[in-house]
Amino acid sequence: MHTQYEIFCEILGEKLKPYLNKKIIIYGCSRGGDFVRWFLQRYYSKKVKAVIDRWELSPMVTIPHLWSLYYIYDEDDVIINTTAINIVDEFDDTGEKWQNLLYEKKQIVDLWNQIYEGGEARRKGSGNYEITYYDWLEYTYQIDLLTTVKRAFTQGEHAHGYVPTDFRIFLEGFQKYELDVQKDAVLDIGCGKGSGVIALYNMGFRKIGAVEYTKEIFNTMKKNLELLDINFIEVDNDGTNKASMNKVLCYCTDASQLEKELDQYNWFFLFNPFSLEIMKKVLDHICGSIKTCPRKVYIFYVEPIGHRLIMETGVFELRHKIMTDMSDVSYYSYIYESKNK
Ligand SMILES: C[S@@+](CC[C@H](N)C(=O)[O-])C[C@H]1O[C@@H](n2cnc3c(N)ncnc32)[C@H](O)[C@@H]1O
């Protein structure tokens, strides 16, 4: 059986394959354009010729303006439109004329329309879907992953807001390890709406736990899992359930309250969920758990603001520093391993 990620890759791959022997120019440098650039590189070792845009010109990376179509022309080019915008109209809207270009309209591939079938695909109140895995999941299964929740609306004085972890971060981190997804058990600490859980599930993990303090966000995660047909159990405060195969254990509580529950996990994933005050307590509990239940433990920490605290425990060593480069922002992830065997 294919995972949802494999299905998405197959759909996107099929649309892109006919152009792999061409020079690819991507139109659109926001989330979607960047995802397609990454996808071509990762799965087809295909480097794109350029990413162009009219508006979203990045000061950090070189994104040529749409007008560059005047001078970067090659007859082997295809322009893959990753946005809902009509490129010809957009070009003419700049005061220039598409017909003055050497490009023919047939060199444009309307990828966005092919993925989102006809242009009606708008996310509720948040603009169009983009061509990324999470957007596609939202569109296909009507889930809610991408809308962020500001800090002011999350539970706990030291809590950070909800932002989903980009799927690429999981792929790039876990590919460093030979995982035994039937045995390895991972707890997403500050799991938000479940983007991490969904990513972990798609990567094959079958022992997953998820803890989220804010009730509303937690409820959204449960609904998302239901819509995606991912089984879960909501764990009561007595925490008696054991990491069970094929059922995500969901805890709606402050992560620093979990203690004995931690014994069943050997991976802890965090995307900078809270400030150092809570991180310190969580770390104390993880270290305590290693003492009572000796085992090798890994901490996968995205945006690791608590790095110094982890090093100060003396229990962990930093094994990997990974930078995931995305169009708008790049994140560092640090992976720590406990020193015991
Ligand atoms: C950046 S989001 C992480 C999203 C998720 N881990 C993922 O991979 O997509 C951080 C989440 O941590 C939650 N959080 C903050 N403090 C918490 C605490 N003390 N216990 C549990 N969850 C907490 C926030 O409500 C927010 O949803």
The ligand as a Tripos MOL2 file, in Angstrom:
@<TRIPOS>MOLECULE
LIG
   27    29     1     0     0
SMALL
NO_CHARGES

@<TRIPOS>ATOM
      1 C1          6.1370   24.9350   16.2920 C.3       1 LIG1
      2 S1          4.7160   24.0340   16.7870 S.3       1 LIG1
      3 C2          5.2710   22.4250   16.4460 C.3       1 LIG1
      4 C3          4.5200   21.6540   15.4000 C.3       1 LIG1
      5 C4          4.7760   20.2000   15.2610 C.3       1 LIG1
      6 N1          5.7220   19.6190   16.1600 N.3       1 LIG1
      7 C5          5.1890   19.8280   13.8440 C.2       1 LIG1
      8 O1          6.1050   19.0940   13.7110 O.co2     1 LIG1
      9 O2          4.6170   20.2850   12.8910 O.co2     1 LIG1
     10 C6          4.8490   24.0720   18.5630 C.3       1 LIG1
     11 C7          3.6390   23.5440   19.3030 C.3       1 LIG1
     12 O3          3.9990   23.3040   20.6620 O.3       1 LIG1
     13 C8          2.8590   23.5210   21.4840 C.3       1 LIG1
     14 N2          3.2990   23.7040   22.8730 N.ar      1 LIG1
     15 C9          3.8190   24.8100   23.4340 C.ar      1 LIG1
     16 N3          4.0890   24.6090   24.7510 N.ar      1 LIG1
     17 C10         3.7360   23.3230   25.0160 C.ar      1 LIG1
     18 C11         3.8080   22.5130   26.1870 C.ar      1 LIG1
     19 N4          4.2900   22.9840   27.3340 N.pl3     1 LIG1
     20 N5          3.3830   21.2430   26.0830 N.ar      1 LIG1
     21 C12         2.8970   20.7340   24.9220 C.ar      1 LIG1
     22 N6          2.8000   21.4760   23.7870 N.ar      1 LIG1
     23 C13         3.2300   22.7470   23.8270 C.ar      1 LIG1
     24 C14         2.2470   24.7750   20.8520 C.3       1 LIG1
     25 O4          0.8900   24.9160   21.2320 O.3       1 LIG1
     26 C15         2.4490   24.5090   19.3510 C.3       1 LIG1
     27 O5          1.3250   23.8880   18.8020 O.3       1 LIG1
@<TRIPOS>BOND
     1     1     2 1
     2     2     3 1
     3     2    10 1
     4     3     4 1
     5     4     5 1
     6     5     6 1
     7     5     7 1
     8     7     8 2
     9     7     9 1
    10    10    11 1
    11    11    12 1
    12    11    26 1
    13    12    13 1
    14    13    14 1
    15    13    24 1
    16    14    15 ar
    17    14    23 ar
    18    15    16 ar
    19    16    17 ar
    20    17    18 ar
    21    17    23 ar
    22    18    19 1
    23    18    20 ar
    24    20    21 ar
    25    21    22 ar
    26    22    23 ar
    27    24    25 1
    28    24    26 1
    29    26    27 1
@<TRIPOS>SUBSTRUCTURE
     1 LIG1         1 GROUP 0 **** ****
